[in-house]
Amino acid sequence: MDRNTDGAILCQVRGQIQLQNVWFSYPSRKDIPVFQNFCLTIPAGKMAAIVGGSGSGKSTVVSLIERFYDPCSGKYYQN
């Protein structure tokens, strides 16, 4: 399995997570958008709850943060 190593290597980690204008579709269903211009900022040292109904994208947000998936477009920062 090929591993994507295109991400930035950080010299210092503060703990902030930011998704900025993210567009995402699952690779198996590229024609069905899950997120369009999705933005999320979780400041360092803070907790966040991701809530919503079934199928609203909660697990997908976590998968993007954990880098199980890369966004189709937009920016992802973790510093």
Long-range contacts (C-beta under 8 A, 24 or more apart in sequence): 4-70, 7-67, 10-78, 10-79, 12-79, 13-78, 13-79, 14-44, 14-79, 15-44, 15-45, 15-79, 16-41, 16-42, 16-43, 16-44, 16-77, 16-78, 16-79, 17-41, 17-42, 17-65, 17-77, 17-78, 18-42, 18-75, 18-76, 18-77, 18-78, 19-61, 19-64, 19-65, 19-71, 19-74, 19-75, 19-76, 19-77, 20-74, 20-75, 20-76, 20-77, 21-73, 21-74, 21-75, 22-64, 22-71, 22-73, 22-74, 22-75, 22-76, 23-71, 23-72, 23-73, 23-74, 24-60, 24-64, 24-69, 24-71, 24-72, 24-74, 25-72, 26-69, 27-69, 34-60, 35-60, 35-71, 37-74, 38-74
